[in-house]
Amino acid sequence: MLLAGSPVSAVATALNLSTATVKRYKAILDDGGLDALKKMSVGGRSSALDAAALEWIAAALRGSAQAHGFPSDAWTNARLRELIGARFGVRYSRVYTWQIATNLGLGHRLSKSSR
């Protein structure tokens, strides 16, 4: 998007990133081009969930929690954590689980209920 000339604020909004992060990416692009950005490390360990797993999670969140064995249709953070654990064998914190849903554009599907 930056290469196409989109404003920093528009990129930040579209990708759910902070303006400061997009400005940093833009500076890297301006200084070293796309190759410099590709070489940039994001730190931390690699995700246990690949693109196919994230697509599966997104599809689950778009549907009913009841279809995955829960007593009602509502998605909660605890239910999503439980589903990810059962399906993929990984356990995530409440915060990271919310971040996954948010990154998928589906954070609004998680109700405030704890269960």
N, C-alpha and C positions, 0 to 999 in steps of 0.2 A: 504494500500500500504506500509506504514511504517512497519507494522507487517510482511509483506512478504519480507522485506529487501530492498525495493526500496530506492535509495538515496534521501535525502532531496530535492535536486535540481530537480530531476525527478518528485517528488510528487508535488512540488510547481508549476512546469510548467503544469503538467497534470490537476491540480485542479484550476489553475489560482489564486494561493495564493502567498503571499510573502514568501521568504525563511525564514525570521524571524518568521513568523507565523508557518510554518511547523516545524522549529526548536523548538519552544515553545511546539507544540503538541508532538513532539518526546520526549522532556524532560519529559513531563507529562506521556507519555506511559512508558518510561524507569523507572520512579520513582514509578508509581502506577498501571501500566497496563491499559488495556482497560476500566476497571471499573472507574478509575480516570478520564479518558478522557470523558466517558459518563456523569459523574457528573458535568463536567465543564459547567458553564453558559456562554452563548454568550452575555448576556446583552440585553437591549432594550426590546421592546414589541414584542409579537408574531406576525408573519406575518399574514396579512389578507388573503393571498393567500395560499391555500394548494397545495399539489402535483398535484392534478387533474387540478387546475386552471393554474399552471405553465406549465403543459403539453399542455393545450389548447392554452396558449399564444405562446408556442414554435411552435405548429402546425400552428397557425395564421402567425407567422413571417416567417415560411418556405414557406408559400404560398403568394398569392397576396393581397396587401392592397385593391385593387379594389374589391375583393371578400367580403370585409367587408364594402363596401359602400364609399370608398374613390375614388377620381377622377382618380387616376393613380395607377400603381402597386407598386410604391416605398413606403417603410416603412420609416417613420421619427419618431423621438422621440415624437413629438406632436401627431402624429397619434396613436402611441402605447399607450400613456397616455390616449388619448380620448377613445380608444377601451377598455382599462382596466377599466376606469371609467364607461363606459356604460355597460359593461358585469358584472363587479364585485362590482360596487358601491363604489370603493375606488379611491382616488386621490393621485398620487405620484408626487414627484418633478421630474424635468428633469434628475437630477443626479441619483436618485434611479431607475427611469425607464430604464435608460441606464444600470445600474448595473444589473437589472433583465435580460435584453437581454444578457448582457455579461455573467452572471452566467449560462444562458441557452446555452452558446456557440454560440449565434446568434447576438452579438453586431455588427458584420460586416454588418448585414442586415439593420441597421439604417443609412440612408443617412444623409449627413450634412445639408440638406435643413431643414428649420424651419417648414414647413407645408407639 
